[in-house]
Amino acid sequence: MDAERRRLIRANHSATHLLHAALRRVLGDHVQQRGSLVDAERLRFDFSHGQPVSDAEVEAIERLVNDQIQANSEVATRHMSYPEAIESGAVALFGEKYGDQVRVLAMGGDYSVELCGGTHVARTGDIGLCKVTSESGIAAGVRRIEAVTGNAALARMADAERRLSQLAEALKTTPLDLHERLLAVLDENQALKKSLRDATDRMARDEGSGLAEEAADVNGIKVVAAEAPGDAKAMMKTLDLLKSQLDRYVIVLGQANGGKVSLVAALSADLTDVFQAPELVNAIGVEVGARGGGRAELARAGGGDQVDRLAGALAGVADWVRERVA
């Protein structure tokens, strides 16, 4: 193992001890190590805690660790008996087996005191910097926190700053004003959505009124069969408006969006003894390759790929109804 790799591992190992101590200070003494991984690239620490760690708590934990790094305190080791070490306040790893004599590692005086036989930095300042990269749950009552140190932490922060600048540039603002600009964009987006909904409602009302006036009369039944503009939501709005304007009716609306045909059929309750909406929508749907189902008074069909046959299929609705009510 080369010297640089050993140095990075020592820094990450020592940062893990500082992180453990910070977790106990911020979250409580119930925090115990449940696993860890230390290599030259990063550190990972699993610990007991019953709920997610908030952003504010992560920030406080990270600040405590970096305060200790900036203090550049000596990393001290002592050998003593296990009972003496525990009595002195050293933290032992849960489930770990220790001999009669143990090695006690202390950082920042009594800030972090643990039993550990591994290699570490000489002073906390040798770690350079610590940046938490993630916090997540891995099992019931067990959380995982990951971090990087030194140049890797600087690179992580530089990457975040670069991404922030790119986002600010895309939104034509500065990183400092990004939050306010983003809120403004979200407000604009909501306003545009409302305008679109209002326009869709107006289009549905206009379309519904026009179709109601043009409805064919088949033995006292108003029959509407037409292509509906807009999307599926607009088609259903048009259907609802037609139903509110007609008393005894059969309505079939169709759309061809994205190369697929969708249909909706509705009829007034007094006609369900003669035929029902699923029967009607599938009779028309077979012409365009669509299939579906629904309730007696309302049914839908979709997936049709015969877009060019939609107009002809809708044109046959009045005759289909006439054959059944004659």
RAKA-V525654 format. One record per backbone hydrogen bond with DSSP energy under -0.5 kcal/mol. CO is the residue of the C=O (numbers start at 1). NH is the residue of the N-H. E is the energy in kcal/mol with one decimal. If there is no record, write none. Layout:
co:CO nh:NH e:E
co:CO nh:NH e:E
This chain:
co:2 nh:6 e:-2.1
co:3 nh:7 e:-2.2
co:4 nh:8 e:-2.2
co:5 nh:9 e:-2.2
co:6 nh:10 e:-2.5
co:7 nh:11 e:-2.2
co:8 nh:12 e:-2.3
co:9 nh:13 e:-2.6
co:10 nh:14 e:-2.6
co:10 nh:121 e:-0.6
co:11 nh:15 e:-2.2
co:12 nh:16 e:-1.6
co:13 nh:17 e:-1.4
co:14 nh:18 e:-1.9
co:15 nh:19 e:-2.6
co:16 nh:20 e:-2.5
co:17 nh:21 e:-2.1
co:18 nh:22 e:-2.2
co:19 nh:23 e:-2.6
co:20 nh:24 e:-1.9
co:21 nh:25 e:-1.9
co:22 nh:26 e:-2.5
co:23 nh:27 e:-2.9
co:23 nh:28 e:-0.7
co:24 nh:28 e:-1.0
co:28 nh:31 e:-1.6
co:32 nh:48 e:-2.1
co:35 nh:34 e:-0.5
co:35 nh:46 e:-3.1
co:37 nh:44 e:-2.7
co:42 nh:39 e:-2.2
co:43 nh:147 e:-2.2
co:44 nh:37 e:-2.4
co:45 nh:145 e:-2.5
co:46 nh:34 e:-3.4
co:46 nh:35 e:-0.9
co:47 nh:143 e:-2.9
co:52 nh:54 e:-0.5
co:54 nh:58 e:-2.6
co:55 nh:59 e:-2.4
co:56 nh:60 e:-2.1
co:57 nh:61 e:-2.7
co:58 nh:62 e:-2.7
co:59 nh:63 e:-2.2
co:60 nh:64 e:-2.2
co:61 nh:65 e:-2.1
co:62 nh:66 e:-2.3
co:63 nh:67 e:-2.2
co:64 nh:68 e:-1.8
co:65 nh:69 e:-1.9
co:66 nh:70 e:-2.7
co:67 nh:71 e:-1.6
co:68 nh:72 e:-0.7
co:68 nh:73 e:-0.7
co:69 nh:72 e:-1.0
co:73 nh:124 e:-2.7
co:74 nh:76 e:-0.8
co:74 nh:108 e:-0.6
co:76 nh:106 e:-3.1
co:78 nh:104 e:-3.5
co:80 nh:102 e:-3.2
co:81 nh:85 e:-2.3
co:82 nh:86 e:-2.4
co:83 nh:87 e:-2.4
co:84 nh:88 e:-1.5
co:85 nh:90 e:-2.1
co:86 nh:89 e:-1.3
co:90 nh:92 e:-0.5
co:91 nh:115 e:-2.1
co:93 nh:96 e:-1.8
co:100 nh:82 e:-2.3
co:102 nh:80 e:-2.1
co:102 nh:104 e:-0.5
co:103 nh:105 e:-0.5
co:103 nh:116 e:-2.2
co:104 nh:78 e:-2.1
co:105 nh:114 e:-2.3
co:106 nh:76 e:-2.3
co:107 nh:112 e:-2.0
co:108 nh:110 e:-0.7
co:108 nh:111 e:-1.4
co:112 nh:107 e:-2.5
co:113 nh:91 e:-2.7
co:114 nh:105 e:-3.3
co:114 nh:116 e:-0.6
co:122 nh:75 e:-2.7
co:123 nh:126 e:-1.8
co:124 nh:127 e:-1.8
co:125 nh:128 e:-1.0
co:127 nh:129 e:-1.5
co:127 nh:150 e:-0.7
co:129 nh:150 e:-1.9
co:131 nh:148 e:-2.2
co:134 nh:146 e:-2.4
co:136 nh:144 e:-3.4
co:139 nh:142 e:-2.2
co:141 nh:49 e:-1.9
co:142 nh:138 e:-2.1
co:142 nh:139 e:-1.4
co:143 nh:47 e:-2.4
co:144 nh:136 e:-2.5
co:145 nh:45 e:-2.7
co:146 nh:133 e:-2.6
co:146 nh:134 e:-1.4
co:147 nh:43 e:-2.3
co:148 nh:131 e:-2.9
co:149 nh:152 e:-1.2
co:149 nh:153 e:-0.8
co:150 nh:154 e:-1.9
co:151 nh:155 e:-2.7
co:152 nh:156 e:-2.0
co:153 nh:157 e:-2.3
co:154 nh:158 e:-2.5
co:155 nh:159 e:-2.3
co:156 nh:160 e:-2.1
co:157 nh:161 e:-2.3
co:158 nh:162 e:-2.3
co:159 nh:163 e:-2.4
co:160 nh:164 e:-2.2
co:161 nh:165 e:-2.3
co:162 nh:166 e:-2.3
co:163 nh:167 e:-2.4
co:164 nh:168 e:-2.5
co:165 nh:169 e:-2.5
co:166 nh:170 e:-2.2
co:167 nh:171 e:-1.7
co:168 nh:173 e:-2.6
co:169 nh:172 e:-1.3
co:174 nh:177 e:-0.6
co:175 nh:178 e:-0.9
co:177 nh:181 e:-2.2
co:178 nh:182 e:-2.8
co:179 nh:183 e:-2.1
co:180 nh:184 e:-2.0
co:181 nh:185 e:-2.3
co:182 nh:186 e:-2.3
co:183 nh:187 e:-2.2
co:184 nh:188 e:-2.5
co:185 nh:189 e:-2.4
co:186 nh:190 e:-2.2
co:187 nh:191 e:-2.2
co:188 nh:192 e:-2.4
co:189 nh:193 e:-2.3
co:190 nh:194 e:-2.2
co:191 nh:195 e:-2.3
co:192 nh:196 e:-2.4
co:193 nh:197 e:-2.5
co:194 nh:198 e:-2.7
co:195 nh:199 e:-2.5
co:196 nh:200 e:-2.6
co:197 nh:201 e:-2.5
co:198 nh:202 e:-2.4
co:199 nh:203 e:-2.5
co:200 nh:204 e:-2.6
co:201 nh:205 e:-2.6
co:202 nh:206 e:-2.8
co:203 nh:207 e:-2.8
co:204 nh:208 e:-2.9
co:205 nh:209 e:-2.6
co:206 nh:210 e:-2.1
co:207 nh:211 e:-2.6
co:208 nh:212 e:-2.3
co:209 nh:213 e:-1.8
co:210 nh:214 e:-1.3
co:212 nh:215 e:-0.9
co:216 nh:218 e:-0.6
co:216 nh:223 e:-3.1
co:217 nh:219 e:-0.6
co:218 nh:221 e:-1.5
co:220 nh:222 e:-0.5
co:221 nh:218 e:-2.9
co:221 nh:223 e:-0.6
co:222 nh:224 e:-0.5
co:222 nh:250 e:-2.5
co:223 nh:216 e:-2.4
co:224 nh:252 e:-2.8
co:226 nh:254 e:-1.9
co:231 nh:235 e:-2.1
co:232 nh:236 e:-2.0
co:233 nh:237 e:-1.9
co:234 nh:238 e:-2.4
co:235 nh:239 e:-2.2
co:236 nh:240 e:-2.4
co:237 nh:241 e:-2.3
co:238 nh:242 e:-2.3
co:239 nh:243 e:-2.5
co:240 nh:244 e:-1.7
co:241 nh:245 e:-1.0
co:242 nh:245 e:-0.8
co:242 nh:246 e:-1.2
co:247 nh:249 e:-0.6
co:248 nh:222 e:-2.9
co:249 nh:268 e:-2.1
co:250 nh:224 e:-2.7
co:251 nh:266 e:-2.7
co:252 nh:226 e:-1.9
co:253 nh:264 e:-2.2
co:254 nh:228 e:-2.7
co:255 nh:262 e:-2.4
co:257 nh:260 e:-1.5
co:260 nh:257 e:-1.9
co:261 nh:304 e:-1.7
co:262 nh:255 e:-2.3
co:263 nh:301 e:-2.3
co:264 nh:253 e:-2.5
co:265 nh:299 e:-2.3
co:266 nh:251 e:-3.2
co:268 nh:271 e:-2.1
co:269 nh:272 e:-1.4
co:271 nh:274 e:-1.7
co:271 nh:275 e:-2.0
co:276 nh:280 e:-1.8
co:277 nh:281 e:-3.0
co:278 nh:282 e:-2.0
co:279 nh:283 e:-1.7
co:280 nh:284 e:-2.1
co:281 nh:285 e:-2.4
co:282 nh:286 e:-2.0
co:284 nh:287 e:-1.1
co:284 nh:288 e:-0.5
co:285 nh:288 e:-1.4
co:285 nh:289 e:-0.9
co:285 nh:290 e:-2.7
co:288 nh:305 e:-0.6
co:288 nh:306 e:-2.4
co:291 nh:302 e:-2.0
co:293 nh:300 e:-2.3
co:296 nh:277 e:-2.9
co:297 nh:267 e:-1.6
co:298 nh:295 e:-2.4
co:299 nh:265 e:-2.9
co:300 nh:293 e:-1.8
co:301 nh:263 e:-3.1
co:302 nh:291 e:-1.7
co:304 nh:261 e:-2.9
co:305 nh:307 e:-1.2
co:306 nh:309 e:-1.6
co:307 nh:310 e:-1.6
co:309 nh:313 e:-2.2
co:310 nh:314 e:-2.4
co:311 nh:315 e:-1.8
co:312 nh:316 e:-0.8
co:313 nh:316 e:-0.8
co:314 nh:317 e:-1.5
co:316 nh:320 e:-2.0
co:317 nh:321 e:-2.4
co:318 nh:322 e:-2.6
co:319 nh:323 e:-2.2
co:320 nh:324 e:-0.7
co:321 nh:324 e:-1.0
co:321 nh:325 e:-1.3
co:322 nh:326 e:-1.1
